[in-house]
C-alpha cells in the first residue's frame, strides 16, 4: 500500500516538474521580438502552481502517515498499560484475600493450641 502511494506521488511530482520545465522553455522560446509573453507566463504560473501543489500534497501525506503510525503505537501502548493496571488490581484483591485467609488460619491454629 505504501509503495503504491509512493509511486503515485513520485509520478505526480515528475509530471509537475516536467510541466514546469516545458513552461520555462516555452517562455524563453516566446521572448523573441514581437511575440507575446502572456501565454508563456500563464503556462509557467500554472506549472509552478501544480508543482507547489504536488509538493504540499506529498508533504501532507508523509506527515499524516507518521501521525497515524504514532497513534497506532500510542493505542498499543495504552492497551498494554490498561491490561497491566487491570492485572495489578486483580493481584491486589487476591493478596487481600490471602491475608484474610492467613489471619483466619492463624486464629484457628491458636484456638487448637489452646485446647491441647
N, C-alpha and C positions, 0 to 999 in steps of 0.2 A: 504494500500500500504506500509506504513512504517512497519507495523507488519510483512508482508511477507519478506521484506528486512532484518529485524532484525532476523527473524527465519533462513533465508538463511545464514546470516553472522555468527550466532551462530553455525549452523550446520558445516559450513566450519571451524570455529575455533575449534570445538570439534573434527572433523576428523583430522585436522592437529596436535592437541595435542595428540590424540590417536596414530597417526603415530610416533610422536616424542617419546612417551613412549615405543612403541613397538621397535623402533630402539635402544633406550637405553638398553632395556632388551636384544636385540639381540647382542649388543656389549659386554655386560657383560657375556652373555652366551658363546660367542665365544672366550673369552680370555683364555680358558684353554690351556694346553700345546700342542703345535704343531698345533693349529688352526690359520687360517689367520684372521687378523683384517680388511683387506681391504673391504670385503663386509659389515661388520658391520659399519665401519666408513662411508662408502658410503651411507648406509641407514640412518645413523644418520645425515649426512650433507644434504641429500635430504629432510628428515623430518624437519630439522631445517629451511631449505630454504622455505618449504611450510608453516611452522608456521610463519616465519617472513613475508612472502608474504601475508598471510591471515591477520596478524595484521596490516600491512601497508594498505591493501585494506579496512579494516574496518575503520581505522583512516581517510583515504582519503574520504571515503563515508560519514562519520559523518561530516567532515568539509565541504564537498560540499553541504550537506543538510542544514547546518547552513548558508552557503553563499547564497543559493537560497532563504531561508526564509528572510534573510536580504535584498536581492534585491527586493523581493516582498513587504516588508514593505516600503522600500525607494520609490518604484514606487507608492504605495498607498499614501504615504505622498506627493510625488511630484504631484500627481493628485489633491489632496486636496489643496495644495498650489497654483497650477496653476488656479484652479477654483476660489479660494479666490481672487487672483490677477485680474482675469477677472471681477469678480463681483465688486470689488473696482473700477476698471476702468469705468465700466458702471455707477456706482453710482456717480462718479465724473463728468461724462458727464451730467447726469441728474441734478446734483447740479448746474452746469454752466447754463443749460437751465432754471432752476427755478430762478436763479439770474437774467438772462436776462428778463424773464417774469415779475419778481417783479419790476425791473427798468422800464420796459415799463408801468406797471400798475401805478407806482408812477408818472411817467411823465403824463400819461393820467389824473390821479386824480388832479394833479397840473393845467393842462390846463382846466379842467372842473371847478375848483375853480376860475380860472381867469375869466371865462365867467360869473360866478354868481356874 
